[in-house]
Amino acid sequence: MNHPVSRVPYTSYDPTRHLLLTPQDDEAPARVARLRALGIGDSPLPAFDEFARKLARTTQAPYSMVNFIDEHRQYFAGLYAPAQDHAVELGPAPASAQPGRVMARDHGYCPHVVVRRKALVLEDVCDYPRFAGNPVVDEIGIRSYLGAPLIDRTGMALGTVCVVDLEPRPWGREGLATIKAMAAELVEQIHRMEDRQTDMS
């Protein structure tokens, strides 16, 4: 008698399987050096929080982030959360699933965007086996994602701008065009910051 094979559902997080899905990031050391040169590090920046607020309003998404990535973690230098007209405070994510500023590199979808150097649209993450097993699905309840890379004038992918929702979202072509345009806008803002630093030195 044949017995059915037990399979782990894609919505469950399997650490062994998930590690294989986290993209290898060979540019991480050079990215860290570039971010330090830009003065972007472990402190939230009001300008990036304001940009995250603008991004959330533009896309009508409850969560939005300006995310920079190093070898081991992601840091939300800009972060906006729902039901509040200000950025969330610096700190670890509580058990209630409100996001904190820091997240492991194997959580979420921004590392894929940085390594691929292309925007990523997931209208329902559960429709994509490669992404449905990500721990943010079970731990935070993320169901949809829209993100684009921040590629600066040196050609470095510094991080991402992204929005997420706890419900599936039909982002469509308009959403993709919007997130790309917002990423380009923020890159120009970063360049202006760098130019000011150069002028002052």
Disulfide bonds with the S-S distance in Angstrom:
none
